[in-house]
């Protein structure tokens, strides 16, 4: 299958700043074909991410560690949190914004965030089964367990052993 004209033109003009900006404003994913210098240019990357939050994938490693760039992506498409650099993994506000879009990203969170009740509650509200990636301590938390179970009884298997014995949890399971 022949390459799309937009891709061919972007490759041909990958070193032309004005061309790159103009085109990533229309189609953010074209950032992939920009020269490395422009994939590390915050203005260009922000334009690409504003058009298509998934364009974060093609940003330089340095900009994947830039809070504003990552926040602008993750707050629209939570799963792009997986591209965030290590320096941002303890940024609770950033993670919570992403969890509002996709509870699944708790999977990419570090252990400290998986043990933060506010973070885990946001994840479970969005995707209850993600409780399986919460810390052992929070898998025993009744409020989190009830939130998950009220949406899906499948979550029962991921609750902590003590919480599995809780009368209210068992009522939901058997109800």
C-alpha positions as CSV (number, residue, x, y, z in Angstrom):
1,X,0.0,0.0,0.0
2,X,1.5,3.4,-1.0
3,X,2.4,5.9,1.7
4,X,-0.2,8.6,2.4
5,X,0.6,11.9,0.7
6,X,0.6,13.8,4.0
7,X,3.3,11.4,5.4
8,X,5.5,11.7,2.3
9,X,5.3,15.5,2.4
10,X,6.0,15.6,6.1
11,X,9.1,13.4,5.6
12,X,10.2,15.7,2.7
13,X,9.7,18.8,4.9
14,X,10.6,17.3,8.3
15,X,13.3,20.1,8.8
16,X,11.0,23.0,7.9
17,X,9.6,24.3,11.2
18,X,6.7,26.3,9.7
19,X,5.6,23.3,7.6
20,X,5.8,20.9,10.6
21,X,3.8,23.3,12.9
22,X,1.1,23.9,10.3
23,X,0.7,20.2,9.6
24,X,0.8,18.8,13.2
25,X,-2.0,21.4,14.0
26,X,-4.1,19.5,11.4
27,X,-2.9,16.0,12.1
28,X,-1.0,15.6,15.3
29,X,0.3,12.1,14.5
30,X,2.4,13.5,11.7
31,X,4.8,14.5,14.5
32,X,6.2,11.0,14.1
33,X,7.8,12.1,10.8
34,X,9.3,15.4,12.0
35,X,13.0,15.6,12.5
36,X,14.3,14.8,16.0
37,X,14.9,18.5,16.7
38,X,11.2,19.3,16.2
39,X,10.1,16.3,18.2
40,X,12.0,18.0,21.0
41,X,10.4,21.4,20.4
42,X,7.8,22.1,23.1
43,X,5.7,24.4,20.9
44,X,5.5,21.9,18.1
45,X,4.8,19.0,20.4
46,X,2.1,20.9,22.2
47,X,0.4,21.7,18.9
48,X,0.5,18.0,17.9
49,X,-0.8,16.8,21.3
50,X,-3.6,19.4,21.2
51,X,-4.7,18.0,17.9
52,X,-4.2,14.4,18.8
53,X,-3.2,13.5,22.4
54,X,-1.8,10.2,21.3
55,X,1.0,12.2,19.5
56,X,2.8,12.2,22.8
57,X,4.2,8.8,21.7
58,X,6.4,10.7,19.1
59,X,7.7,13.4,21.4
60,X,11.3,13.3,22.6
61,X,12.1,11.6,25.8
62,X,12.8,15.1,27.3
63,X,9.3,16.3,26.5
64,X,7.8,13.0,27.8
65,X,9.1,14.3,31.1
66,X,7.6,17.7,30.7
67,X,4.6,18.0,33.0
68,X,2.6,20.4,30.7
69,X,3.1,18.3,27.6
70,X,2.1,15.0,29.4
71,X,-0.8,16.6,31.3
72,X,-2.2,18.0,28.1
73,X,-2.2,14.5,26.6
74,X,-3.2,12.4,29.6
75,X,-6.1,14.7,30.6
76,X,-7.7,13.9,27.3
77,X,-6.5,10.3,26.6
78,X,-5.6,8.7,29.9
79,X,-3.7,5.8,28.5
80,X,-0.9,8.0,27.2
81,X,0.3,8.1,30.8
82,X,2.3,5.0,29.8
83,X,4.7,7.4,27.9
84,X,5.3,9.6,31.0
85,X,8.9,9.6,32.1
86,X,10.0,8.5,35.6
87,X,10.1,12.0,37.0
88,X,6.3,12.4,36.5
89,X,5.3,9.0,38.0
90,X,4.9,10.5,41.5
91,X,2.8,13.4,40.2
92,X,-0.6,12.5,41.8
93,X,-2.6,15.2,40.1
94,X,-1.3,14.1,36.7
95,X,-2.2,10.5,37.4
96,X,-5.7,11.4,38.7
97,X,-6.4,13.4,35.6
98,X,-5.5,10.4,33.5
99,X,-7.5,8.0,35.7
100,X,-10.6,10.1,35.1
101,X,-10.2,9.1,31.4
102,X,-8.9,5.6,31.8
103,X,-8.8,3.7,35.1
104,X,-6.6,1.1,33.4
105,X,-3.6,3.3,33.8
106,X,-3.3,2.3,37.4
107,X,-1.3,-0.5,35.9
108,X,1.5,2.0,34.9
109,X,1.5,3.7,38.3
110,X,4.3,3.2,40.8
111,X,3.8,1.4,44.1
112,X,3.4,4.6,46.1
113,X,0.5,5.6,43.8
114,X,-1.1,2.2,44.0
115,X,-1.1,2.6,47.8
116,X,-2.8,6.0,47.7
117,X,-6.5,5.7,48.5
118,X,-7.6,8.8,46.4
119,X,-5.7,7.5,43.3
120,X,-7.1,3.9,43.6
121,X,-10.6,5.1,44.2
122,X,-10.5,7.2,41.1
123,X,-9.2,4.2,39.1
124,X,-11.8,1.9,40.5
125,X,-14.6,4.3,39.8
126,X,-13.5,4.4,36.2
127,X,-12.6,0.7,35.8
128,X,-13.5,-1.5,38.8
129,X,-11.5,-4.5,37.9
130,X,-8.3,-2.5,38.1
131,X,-8.5,-3.0,41.9
132,X,-6.3,-6.0,41.1
133,X,-3.4,-3.5,40.7
134,X,-4.0,-1.7,44.0
135,X,-1.7,-2.3,46.9
136,X,-2.6,-5.2,49.3
137,X,-3.5,-2.6,51.9
138,X,-6.1,-1.0,49.6
139,X,-7.5,-4.3,48.4
140,X,-8.6,-4.6,52.0
141,X,-10.2,-1.2,52.1
142,X,-14.0,-1.6,52.4
143,X,-14.9,1.7,50.6
144,X,-12.8,0.8,47.6
145,X,-14.1,-2.8,47.7
146,X,-17.7,-1.7,47.8
147,X,-17.2,0.7,45.0
148,X,-15.7,-2.0,42.8
149,X,-18.2,-4.7,43.8
150,X,-21.2,-2.4,43.2
151,X,-20.2,-2.2,39.6
152,X,-18.9,-5.7,39.0
153,X,-19.0,-8.9,41.1
154,X,-16.0,-10.1,39.1
155,X,-13.9,-7.8,41.3
156,X,-14.4,-10.1,44.3
157,X,-11.5,-12.4,43.4
158,X,-9.1,-9.4,43.6
159,X,-10.2,-8.2,47.1
160,X,-8.0,-8.8,50.1
161,X,-8.7,-12.0,52.1
162,X,-10.2,-10.2,55.0
163,X,-12.5,-8.0,52.9
164,X,-13.7,-11.1,51.1
165,X,-15.3,-12.2,54.5
166,X,-17.1,-8.9,55.0
167,X,-20.8,-9.3,55.3
168,X,-21.8,-6.4,53.0
169,X,-19.3,-7.6,50.4
170,X,-20.7,-11.1,50.6
171,X,-24.3,-9.7,50.3
172,X,-23.4,-7.9,47.0
173,X,-21.6,-11.1,45.8
174,X,-24.6,-13.3,46.5
175,X,-27.3,-10.8,45.8
